[in-house]
């Protein structure tokens, strides 16, 4: 095994960023981050408190009221374009830290950070495309206008599994709308969000528009969610924590956007290209080691091809390269923490106890000092089993079978979640007929986990509220105002 002790010799000491100024976090308790893929400390963050949230919100309020809320869309767009250029200029550096802190393969980190730059470029154009309506139906004496205006100060809470791309699916659209931001990144994966503060400052973003306060959810996240001068909260994470954010928002009835958990179906019909489908299901299972809210964790396959398809899938999974996340050839990385590793393995044990057949995986490996789990497949699964109903958030897929399209739809919809769904079929009538029945915000036909900044994303049911990306993602952070303009002399009410 390669010696990774050199990584531990230069632990990055992260501070926090408020009103355009860096604070080193001296005097604050710190959290040390151990790289999931290497088992050595690589960074640490200051654990801030509600006091820092107050300072950051005040800075964001000043920036919004004095500068950013009235900055023309063209100028916002120019800053976002420069931000994209800054991301690309520091791609290798950011991907390195993303990989060290998350445990994902370096190739995935580079792809996500490159994709993030695309989001800032897309939002730059959208900043100039914010429109309203005119209503010319009131007669000669009245004209109606509908305008959009930024909602104000946004509290943004991002997760550990996709720190920079989730930020990119929200922040550029928030900035395009004209809002200022207080960001609380995950305390486990804060580095790229902090590096981005430097990039945005160099791009010309006015101070106070982007503030980063590091710390834990119970301390910093709760303070942000409850804050009386926050106009909107955007949270990405588990459904359980999302419920707490929603409850906290009652403090001032702030608007809330939530992207939460998923238990996403991948429906495979007998007429699909089964090799393509097996490859797609393997990718949907292994992407980010299954620590992905849109992971295809429920395989629903037509009974007539179930065994042959499973054989194809198992063969594909046997060739997935699990290894050092810094190796460019690695396809599947590490589990984020020992605690999460134990949670996933407990589901493997529970699935076997419930009577499911463990066809592959359920084993731990340690190719580079961290904790990894071999892609795991359960068949003989019934809908009432915990592994078929609960979000495991790891590389575990359950296999269920169906005889008819109606039965496939019934199985797919038998969940409290509604984040994503995939359908595999060469028959366009079948594919579209089934995908139209899915109650999920992100759907794919003959592919999975792809997309870009042009289209909105979000969840149905307990998978969330609101939409991110696209023009809907900009409008999510705006208020709608109706204006009525009287023309000519007004007929008096008092004679």
C-alpha positions in Angstrom: 0.0 0.0 0.0 1.2 3.5 -0.8 2.4 5.6 2.1 0.0 8.5 2.6 1.7 10.0 5.7 2.9 13.0 3.7 -0.7 14.1 3.3 -1.0 14.4 7.1 2.1 16.6 7.3 0.4 19.6 5.7 -3.2 19.7 7.2 -5.0 22.6 5.7 -6.2 25.0 8.3 -9.4 26.6 7.0 -10.9 29.8 8.4 -14.2 31.4 7.5 -15.2 34.3 5.2 -17.5 37.2 6.2 -18.0 40.6 4.5 -15.1 40.1 2.2 -12.6 39.3 5.0 -10.9 36.1 6.1 -11.0 35.0 9.7 -8.5 32.3 10.7 -10.8 30.9 13.4 -8.3 31.4 16.2 -9.8 30.8 19.5 -12.5 28.5 18.0 -12.8 24.8 18.4 -11.8 23.0 15.2 -12.9 19.8 13.5 -10.2 17.8 11.8 -11.1 16.0 8.6 -9.7 12.6 8.0 -9.6 11.7 4.3 -12.1 8.8 3.7 -9.9 7.3 1.1 -6.6 7.5 2.9 -7.2 7.4 6.6 -5.1 10.5 7.4 -6.0 14.0 8.5 -6.0 16.5 5.6 -7.9 19.6 6.7 -9.6 21.2 9.6 -12.3 23.9 9.9 -13.3 26.4 12.6 -16.5 25.5 14.4 -18.3 28.8 14.3 -21.4 29.7 16.4 -24.6 31.7 16.1 -22.5 34.9 16.7 -20.7 34.4 13.3 -24.0 33.7 11.6 -25.3 37.1 13.0 -22.2 38.9 11.5 -22.6 37.1 8.2 -26.3 37.8 7.9 -25.7 41.5 8.7 -23.0 41.7 6.0 -25.3 39.9 3.5 -28.1 42.3 4.3 -26.0 45.4 3.7 -24.6 44.0 0.5 -28.1 43.1 -0.8 -29.7 46.5 0.1 -26.8 48.7 -0.8 -25.3 47.0 -3.9 -26.2 43.6 -5.3 -30.0 43.8 -5.3 -29.9 46.7 -7.7 -26.9 45.6 -9.8 -28.0 45.2 -13.5 -28.3 41.7 -14.7 -25.6 42.3 -17.3 -23.1 43.1 -14.6 -24.1 40.1 -12.5 -23.6 38.0 -15.6 -20.1 39.4 -16.2 -19.0 38.5 -12.7 -20.5 34.9 -13.1 -18.5 34.5 -16.3 -15.3 35.5 -14.5 -16.2 33.1 -11.7 -16.4 30.3 -14.3 -13.0 31.2 -15.6 -11.6 31.2 -12.1 -13.0 27.7 -11.5 -11.3 26.3 -14.6 -8.0 28.0 -13.7 -8.0 26.2 -10.3 -9.5 23.0 -11.5 -6.7 20.7 -10.4 -6.3 22.3 -7.0 -10.1 22.2 -6.2 -10.4 18.6 -7.5 -7.6 17.5 -5.3 -9.2 18.9 -2.1 -12.7 17.7 -3.2 -11.3 14.2 -3.5 -9.3 14.3 -0.2 -12.3 15.4 1.8 -15.1 13.4 0.1 -13.3 10.2 -0.9 -14.7 10.3 -4.4 -12.4 9.5 -7.4 -10.3 12.4 -8.7 -11.8 11.9 -12.2 -15.3 12.4 -10.8 -14.1 15.5 -8.9 -12.7 17.0 -12.0 -15.8 16.3 -14.0 -18.0 17.9 -11.3 -15.9 21.0 -10.9 -15.8 21.4 -14.7 -19.5 21.0 -14.8 -19.9 23.6 -12.0 -18.1 26.1 -14.3 -20.8 25.4 -16.9 -23.5 26.3 -14.3 -22.0 29.7 -13.7 -21.8 30.4 -17.4 -25.4 29.3 -17.9 -26.6 31.5 -15.0 -24.7 34.4 -16.4 -27.0 34.4 -19.4 -30.1 33.9 -17.3 -29.3 37.0 -15.2 -30.1 39.0 -18.4 -33.3 37.1 -19.1 -35.4 37.9 -16.1 -38.8 39.0 -17.4 -42.3 39.9 -16.2 -45.7 40.4 -17.8 -48.0 43.1 -19.0 -51.7 43.0 -18.7 -53.5 45.2 -21.2 -57.0 43.8 -20.6 -58.3 46.4 -18.0 -59.4 48.9 -20.6 -58.1 52.4 -21.3 -57.9 53.4 -17.7 -55.5 50.8 -16.3 -52.3 48.9 -17.2 -51.1 45.9 -15.3 -47.5 44.9 -14.8 -46.0 41.8 -13.1 -42.4 42.1 -12.1 -39.8 39.9 -10.4 -37.4 41.0 -7.7 -34.8 39.2 -5.6 -36.1 37.7 -2.4 -33.2 39.1 -0.4 -30.7 37.2 1.9 -30.5 33.5 1.3 -29.2 31.0 3.8 -27.6 28.1 1.9 -26.8 24.7 3.5 -24.9 22.2 1.3 -24.1 18.5 1.9 -20.9 16.5 2.2 -21.4 14.2 -0.8 -21.3 16.8 -3.6 -19.9 20.0 -2.0 -19.1 22.0 -5.1 -21.5 20.8 -7.7 -24.5 21.2 -5.4 -23.3 24.7 -4.6 -23.1 25.3 -8.3 -26.7 24.1 -8.8 -27.8 26.8 -6.5 -25.4 29.7 -6.0 -25.1 31.1 -9.5 -28.8 31.2 -9.9 -29.2 32.9 -6.5 -26.6 35.5 -7.6 -28.2 35.9 -11.0 -31.5 36.7 -9.2 -29.8 39.4 -7.3 -29.7 37.8 -3.8 -26.9 37.7 -1.3 -25.8 34.5 0.5 -24.7 33.1 3.8 -23.4 29.6 3.1 -22.9 26.8 5.6 -21.1 24.0 3.9 -20.8 20.6 5.5 -18.1 20.7 8.2 -16.6 17.6 6.6 -16.1 19.1 3.1 -15.8 22.8 3.4 -12.5 23.5 1.5 -13.7 24.0 -2.1 -16.5 26.4 -0.9 -13.9 28.4 0.9 -11.5 28.5 -2.1 -14.4 29.7 -4.1 -14.6 32.8 -1.9 -11.2 33.8 -3.3 -12.4 33.1 -6.9 -15.5 35.2 -6.5 -13.6 38.1 -4.9 -11.2 38.0 -7.9 -14.1 38.0 -10.2 -15.4 41.3 -8.8 -18.3 40.1 -6.6 -18.9 42.9 -4.0 -18.0 42.1 -0.5 -20.7 40.7 1.7 -22.6 39.1 -1.2 -21.0 35.6 -0.5 -20.2 34.7 3.1 -19.1 31.3 4.3 -19.6 30.2 7.9 -18.2 26.8 8.8 -19.5 24.6 11.6 -22.0 21.9 12.5 -25.6 21.6 11.7 -26.9 21.8 15.2 -24.9 24.9 15.9 -24.6 26.9 12.6 -27.3 25.2 10.5 -29.9 25.7 13.2 -28.9 29.4 13.7 -29.2 30.0 10.0 -32.5 28.3 9.7 -34.0 30.2 12.6 -32.5 33.6 11.8 -35.1 36.4 11.6 -33.2 38.3 8.9 -32.9 35.4 6.5 -35.5 35.6 3.7 -35.1 32.1 2.3 -33.3 28.8 3.2 -32.1 26.3 0.7 -31.1 23.0 2.2 -29.8 19.8 0.6 -29.5 16.7 2.7 -31.5 14.0 4.5 -35.3 14.2 4.8 -35.0 14.0 8.6 -32.8 17.1 8.8 -34.9 18.8 6.1 -38.0 18.5 8.3 -36.1 20.3 11.1 -35.1 23.1 8.7 -38.7 23.4 7.7 -39.8 23.6 11.3 -37.2 26.2 12.1 -38.3 28.4 9.2 -41.5 29.2 11.2 -39.4 31.8 13.0 -40.2 34.4 10.4 -42.1 32.3 7.8 -39.1 32.4 5.5 -39.4 30.6 2.2 -37.7 27.1 2.1 -36.3 25.1 -0.8 -35.4 21.5 0.0 -33.7 18.7 -1.9 -33.9 15.6 0.3 -33.6 11.8 0.1 -34.5 9.4 -2.6 -35.1 5.7 -3.1 -35.0 5.8 -6.9 -36.2 3.1 -9.3 -34.4 1.9 -12.4 -37.0 0.0 -14.5 -35.6 -2.3 -17.1 -37.9 -3.8 -19.8 -37.0 -7.0 -21.7 -36.8 -5.0 -25.0 -34.1 -2.7 -23.7 -30.5 -2.8 -24.8 -29.6 -4.9 -21.9 -25.9 -4.3 -22.1 -26.5 -0.6 -22.0 -29.0 -0.9 -19.2 -26.6 -3.1 -17.2 -23.8 -0.5 -17.6 -26.2 2.3 -16.6 -27.5 0.4 -13.5 -23.9 -0.3 -12.5 -23.0 3.4 -12.9 -26.1 4.5 -11.0 -25.2 2.1 -8.1 -21.4 2.9 -7.9 -21.4 6.7 -8.7 -20.0 8.4 -5.6 -20.0 5.0 -3.9 -23.8 5.1 -3.9 -23.7 8.2 -1.6 -25.9 10.1 -4.0 -29.5 11.2 -3.5 -30.4 10.3 -7.1 -28.6 6.9 -7.0 -30.6 4.1 -8.7 -31.0 1.9 -5.7 -34.1 0.0 -6.7 -33.7 -2.2 -9.8 -37.1 -3.3 -11.2 -36.6 -5.7 -14.1 -39.0 -7.6 -16.3 -39.2 -11.1 -15.1 -38.5 -12.8 -18.4 -35.0 -11.4 -18.5 -34.3 -10.9 -14.8 -31.8 -13.7 -14.4 -29.9 -12.9 -17.6 -29.9 -9.2 -16.8 -28.6 -9.8 -13.3 -25.8 -11.9 -14.7 -24.8 -9.0 -16.9 -25.0 -6.6 -14.0 -22.9 -8.8 -11.8 -20.3 -9.2 -14.5 -20.1 -5.4 -14.9 -19.7 -4.8 -11.2 -16.9 -7.4 -11.0 -14.8 -5.1 -13.2 -15.5 -1.8 -11.4 -12.1 -0.5 -10.2 -12.3 0.3 -6.5 -9.1 2.0 -5.2 -7.2 5.1 -4.3 -9.4 8.1 -5.0 -6.3 10.0 -6.2 -5.7 7.4 -8.9 -7.2 8.7 -12.2 -8.2 5.1 -13.1 -10.3 4.6 -10.0 -14.0 4.4 -10.7 -15.4 4.0 -7.1 -14.1 5.6 -4.0 -14.5 5.5 -0.3 -17.4 5.8 2.3 -17.4 9.2 3.8 -17.0 8.3 7.6 -16.6 5.2 9.7 -20.1 5.9 11.2 -21.7 5.9 7.7 -19.7 2.8 6.8 -21.3 1.0 9.8 -24.8 2.2 8.8 -24.5 0.8 5.3 -23.1 -2.5 6.6 -25.9 -2.7 9.1 -28.4 -2.6 6.1 -26.4 -5.5 4.5 -26.9 -7.5 7.6 -30.5 -6.5 7.9 -31.2 -7.5 4.3 -29.9 -11.0 4.9 -31.8 -11.3 8.1 -35.0 -10.3 6.3 -34.5 -13.2 3.8 -33.1 -11.4 0.7 -30.4 -13.1 -1.3 -27.0 -11.5 -1.2 -25.8 -12.0 -4.8 -22.7 -9.9 -4.6 -20.8 -7.6 -2.3 -21.5 -6.7 1.3 -17.8 -6.8 1.9 -15.3 -4.1 3.1 -12.0 -3.5 1.4 -9.2 -1.0 2.2 -7.1 -0.4 -0.9 -5.6 2.9 0.2 -6.1 3.2 3.9 -9.7 4.2 4.0 -13.0 2.3 4.1 -14.6 1.0 0.9 -17.6 -1.3 0.3 -17.8 -3.6 -2.7 -20.9 -2.9 -4.8 -23.7 -5.0 -3.3 -26.7 -6.6 -5.0 -29.7 -8.2 -3.3 -32.3 -10.2 -5.1 -35.4 -12.0 -3.9 -36.5 -8.7 -2.3 -40.0 -7.9 -1.3 -41.4 -4.4 -1.1 -41.8 -4.5 2.7 -38.1 -5.1 3.4 -36.2 -2.2 4.9 -33.5 -2.5 2.2 -36.3 -1.9 -0.4 -37.9 1.0 1.4 -35.3 3.0 3.3 -32.5 5.2 1.8 -29.3 3.3 2.5 -27.0 6.0 0.8 -24.4 3.5 -0.2 -23.5 1.0 -3.0 -26.5 -1.3 -2.4 -29.1 -2.1 -5.0 -32.2 -4.3 -4.6 -33.7 -6.4 -7.4 -37.4 -6.8 -7.9 -39.3 -8.2 -10.9 -42.5 -7.4 -12.8 -44.7 -9.0 -15.4 -46.5 -6.0 -16.9 -45.8 -2.2 -17.2 -48.6 -1.5 -14.8 -46.9 -3.7 -12.2 -43.6 -2.0 -12.8 -45.2 1.4 -12.3 -46.9 0.2 -9.1 -43.6 -1.1 -7.6 -41.8 2.1 -8.6 -44.4 4.4 -7.0 -44.5 2.4 -3.8 -42.2 4.7 -1.9 -42.4 7.9 0.2 -39.7 9.5 -2.0 -39.9 11.1 -5.4 -36.5 12.4 -6.4 -35.5 10.5 -9.5 -36.4 7.6 -11.8 -34.9 5.8 -14.9 -36.6 3.7 -17.6 -34.8 1.4 -20.0 -36.7 0.3 -23.2 -36.3 0.6 -26.9 -40.1 1.0 -27.3 -40.8 4.8 -27.2 -44.4 4.2 -26.3 -43.4 2.0 -23.3 -40.7 4.3 -22.2 -42.7 7.5 -22.3 -45.8 5.9 -21.0 -44.0 4.7 -17.9 -41.8 7.8 -17.3 -44.9 10.0 -17.5 -46.3 8.0 -14.6 -43.3 8.5 -12.4 -43.7 10.9 -9.5 -40.2 12.2 -9.5 -38.5 15.5 -10.3 -35.6 14.1 -12.3 -36.3 11.3 -14.8 -34.2 9.6 -17.5 -34.9 7.3 -20.4 -32.1 4.9 -21.5 -29.6 6.7 -19.3 -29.2 7.9 -15.7 -27.7 10.7 -13.6 -27.0 13.1 -16.5 -28.1 16.7 -17.1 -27.0 20.2 -17.1 -27.9 23.7 -15.8 -30.6 24.4 -18.4 -33.3 22.2 -16.8 -34.8 22.4 -13.4 -34.3 19.7 -10.7 -36.1 18.9 -7.5 -38.3 16.3 -5.7 -41.8 15.1 -5.3 -43.3 13.9 -2.0 -40.8 13.6 0.8 -37.9 14.3 -1.5 -38.2 18.0 -1.3 -39.8 21.3 -2.3 -38.9 23.9 -4.9 -36.7 23.7 -8.0 -33.1 24.5 -8.7 -31.3 25.2 -12.0 -32.7 26.7 -15.2 -34.8 29.8 -15.3 -37.0 28.2 -12.7 -34.0 28.0 -10.5 -33.5 31.8 -10.8 -37.1 32.5 -10.2 -37.1 30.3 -7.1 -35.1 33.1 -5.4 -37.3 35.9 -6.5 -40.6 37.4 -5.4 -43.5 38.3 -7.8 -45.1 41.7 -7.6 -48.3 42.8 -9.3 -48.5 46.6 -10.2 -51.6 48.4 -11.3 -51.1 51.7 -13.1 -54.1 54.1 -13.4 -54.1 56.1 -16.7 -55.7 59.4 -17.1 -58.0 61.1 -14.6 -59.5 58.9 -11.9 -63.3 58.9 -11.3 -63.8 60.3 -7.8 -65.1 58.0 -5.1 -66.5 60.9 -3.1 -68.8 63.0 -5.2 
